Amino acid sequence: MIPSGGTTNADSKDLFRVKFSADFCRADRSLAFPDIGLSLLDENPSVAYSFLSEYLPEYSPAQLADCDVLISLKPRVTTQSLEGIEQLCAIGRCGVGYDNVDLNACTEHGIAVYITPTAVVRPVGESILLLILALSHRLLEKDRLVRKGSWTESTQPLGREPRDRVVGTIGLGNIASEAIRLLRALDVRSFLGFDPYASEPKAAELGVKMVSLAELLAQSDYVLVNCPLTPETRGLLGEEQFLLMKPDAVVINTARGPIVNEAALIDALQKRKIAGAALDVFEKEPLSAESPLASMDNVILTSHSIAWTEELFRDMGRMDCMGALAVYRGEPPQHVVNPKVLTHPRFLEKLERRKVITKLPEAR
């Protein structure tokens, strides 16, 4: 069964409550991950934590009504989720994306939203390397043929190596930087980047040539999607963009599904306008088993979890729990993605209350 922590004095006005979303648990209510940083919370008897018993795609106000910090995986936080919510001070997102959280609504309610950016860098970078190699060596296609008993047939599809090829990344943040570092061991010929917000000195340090999106698509053998989902990146890769790509190029998307127009991608794959794709994310999740993508030998599909490792959840969990403890002390957490909240009167009032409580003798 899932653990619970903190004081058993549920009536204490000074009790600091942390809630975790229900998807941290399996169906039998046991923890799905071996370490999510709970030991950090256990060290303070005035901090109590619990796990929501019901998974809802969108949080209900009842789920958030009596907690100070929410640590969340997949459910959405909307304006409706926050109706009547007064106590909640911060939401810790496990991961680097926060497109499932209404930041404006959180700011209006004085709720800081923070993420765990450094925790995801290595596992996602490794996943990109994994997917590039799996596509390059036609791993799944060969595996399926061998399992069918088609041994000789499985020797016929020839792979290709990333060596002397061009890798293009859409987005040049920390994950892209780590992927580039790992890919250098494969003797990639050159790296191209498209990112209107990346600095030239950073690109130069990484050995990445910054180009337009059209140039990147036309020249790259591997196109990596490493940008956040925003209004300007939604549908960034569509029919027009796939026509620019080489017919033997592949797309790897470990960022967010809606950045790629799925119908256009399916058309490009079916008509062999591009050679393949590796997708960890989709426009609508979970992906339907009826999707044409599910029957394509030149496509690798994973369930928005290719980077899920013990180390990932250990590091994300600890960062989220450290953020919760900062709020407990009356301090803002690190890596806040709605910085305007840091001067919002409602947020500051909540922090000030925590400062007063933590100074009381019974909370020491």
Secondary structure, DSSP 8 states (H G I E B T S, - for coil): ----BS-S-TT-TT-EEEEE-GGGB-TTS-BSSS-SSHHHHHT-TTEEEEE-SS--SB--HHHHTT-SEEEESS-BB-TGGGTT--S--EEEESSS--TTB-HHHHHHTT-EEE--HHHHHHHHHHHHHHHHHHHHTTHHHHHHHHHTT-HHHHTSS----STT-EEEEE--SHHHHHHHHHHGGGT-SEEEEE-TTS-HHHHHHHTEEE--HHHHHHH-SEEEE-----TTTTT-B-HHHHHHS-TT-EEEE-S-GGGB-HHHHHHHHHTTSSSEEEES--SSSS--TTSGGGG-TTEEE--S-TT--HHHHHHHHHHHHHHHHHHHTT---SSBS-GGGGG-HHHHHHHHHHHHHHHSGGG-
